[in-house]
Amino acid sequence: MNYRMTKLKLSDFEVKIETTGKVVELENNKKAMETLYINNKKGKKVPKLIYKWNTDVKVYNSLYKTIEKMKEDAKFDKLEADKKEKLKTQFKDMISKCKDKIENSNKVIVRDTELIRIIKALNLKDNSTDENGYTYIKDLICVAVSIPKYKQIEKDGEIEVNHIRYKRILASSGNVRNKKVIFINEKLYDNAMTILLCGLPEDMEHEQISKYNAYIGLVNSDTISVSTPNIVVIDDFKKTINETFDLVVKDINKKFDMFPNEKRDFEFMPFDGAGLVDISRAEIWAKELNTVLKQETGKNKVNYIPSSFQFRAIVGIKGNVYTCDFKECLKNLAEEEKYIKDIWGQKHDLFNENGDLAIDVILTKSQFKFQKKYANFGKWKTEFDKEVQLKDLDGNEIKYKRTFNIAKWGNKKNKEKALLSYQPIQSLELTDEQIEILCKPTIEMIKNISTDVDEFLKYRGLLEDSTDSNGEPILKETDMDRVPKYYEALKNNKDLFYDSYIQKKIQTDLDKFKNNSMKGMVFVDGNFQTMTPDIVAFLQYATRQEVKGVVPIHSVYSNYWREKKVTEVDIIRFPHVSQEHIVSNVMQEEIKEFEYIQDGIIMSIEDSSLEKLGNAD
């Protein structure tokens, strides 16, 4: 579901000095509002600042000169009553349109998040107005900040928008990258934090405030709520390998020296940010996701079992879980060994007395950011599962149930082509002949999409190659729904390919494609897949077995590349920050435990490829 919320620039706010509301007499017998003082970090008393935004003031500043000029030209004071009223009506109409324009220009469309669901639960009446098919969320405001002014707000300021006070509640890592901060109606702040902290004290100490902000901010991720799984959290697995590295050393003068081909022991975490989900829970989630998306789009968007799910849960629980069949993978494990010990040292049986799974999601400590703050898993689960009982702004009792949320999930089908950027190409040494070979498919594609309507629609993602029941090649429509309406029309009536309006749009697309191609954005045989841990190694560790895994050193497992009989691939990190070209062998034998990973590159635990890919997790 999509919503609308207000987004403002802090630079457009007026800075005012806060007052106590009392009137005081000055030495010259004049009266003024008493200034409100606060103590800064040094203990010095300073005036408290308030950052104000008022739409009516913006309208006044925008129209004042125009309206005064109209009054002057019409000799307003000398007009007859009916003509005055007519002009006043015109002024009101101008003001109303100007106000709508300013308000609409400062509103953005956002996807559903748990933070929005919390706000609606706390104050539904002010956060349920329909605006052109979108629900307007009044009690949240996104503010684009400039560093100096924002630091001042953190010290001694607040913001006020249209006479309502707002308080900073969070800034997720994505918000921070884009210099945005989320503010909440201050009357809802305490209740919202009660929900967000999940039983933890608001004044708790945290090692790194930036990470605390990022973890609390996870609630602002675009998500769909699903059923809560049966979770166990295990410690992180650390492995030491011995490899040859180029060693970079900084001396006491802060100068760097490089020592190539140094043999070193290296410790890393192969399952950092990774967990597992059983096929039974994955099936449930797929149905739940599909139900929500079908209501929104009318299409079956998740009519398959994804290979992985990116999840979010309060408080600070995040990462990916990868789909496998726990029963199949653990069938050879002795009955007395079918349990998992969590990070608090408690045992959890994998199966109940009836032989059914008691645990269907295994997370690692790296995914549970506040695990040190809870005495055991039960403390978190009790807080997470219970309904939070609060009161709304009118004093009515309300309840809120925290949810387990899915942000992204694996693709149903991997694409055949990937678009590179200039960075991975520049980190290679290529001959002129190799560059020509690299660019040839892109040149052919430009030619094809310029003259063939079906090829253009494939390029835009509205059609894809497929086969009929007899195995004959056909083109079929995709379920892509974020495309311009004029291309939807073109798909339904291909004669529009020669329409002048459509041709202008196509030419604009082609020009952009050509310009990007000349910047190094060329198509290659490949795709974006999710980096996946060796599931066998993961379960071996979780069940206290010797951790061997099944993916050999300098190799990967990929159902996609196996089916194509490809024996070697270049794995590239995006965004590309160094020379992360990991040339790996593709295992050809079928591994039963990996059958549900149709969208994923399964990495070995025996080499440093994960670290070479820029600490990928």
Buried (B, 14 or more C-beta within 10 A) or exposed (E): EEBBBBBBEBEEBEEBEBBEEEEEEEEEEEEEEEBBBBEEEEEEEEBBBBBBBBBEEBBEEBBEEEBEEBBEEBEBEEBEEEEBEEBEEEBEEBBEEBBEEBBEEBBEEBEBBBBBBBBBBBBEEBBEEEEEEBBBBBBBBBBBBEEEBBEBBEEBBBBBBEEBBBBBBBBBBBBBEEBBBBBBBBBBBEBBBBBBBBBBEEEEEBEEEEEBBBBBBBBBBBBBBBEBBEBBBBBBBEBEBEBEBEEEEEEEEEEEEEEEEEEEEEEBBBBBBBBBBBBBBBEBBBBBBBEBBBEEEEBEBBBBBBBBBBBBBBBBBBBBBBBBBBBEBBEEBEEEEBBBBBBBEEEBEBBEEEEEBBBBBBBBBBBBBBBEBBEBBEBBBEBBEEEBEBEBBEEEEBEBBBBBBBBBBBBBEBBEBBBBBBBBBEBEEEEEEEEEEBBEBBBEBBEBBBEEBBBBBBBBBBBBEEEEEEEEEEEEEBBBEEBEEBBEEBBEEEEBBEBEEBEEBBEEBBEEBEEBBEEBBBBBEBBEBBBBBBBBBBBBBBBEBEBEBBBBBEBBBBBBBBEEEBEEBEBBBBEBEEBBBBEBBBBEEEBEBBBBBBBBBBBBBBBBBBBBBBEBB
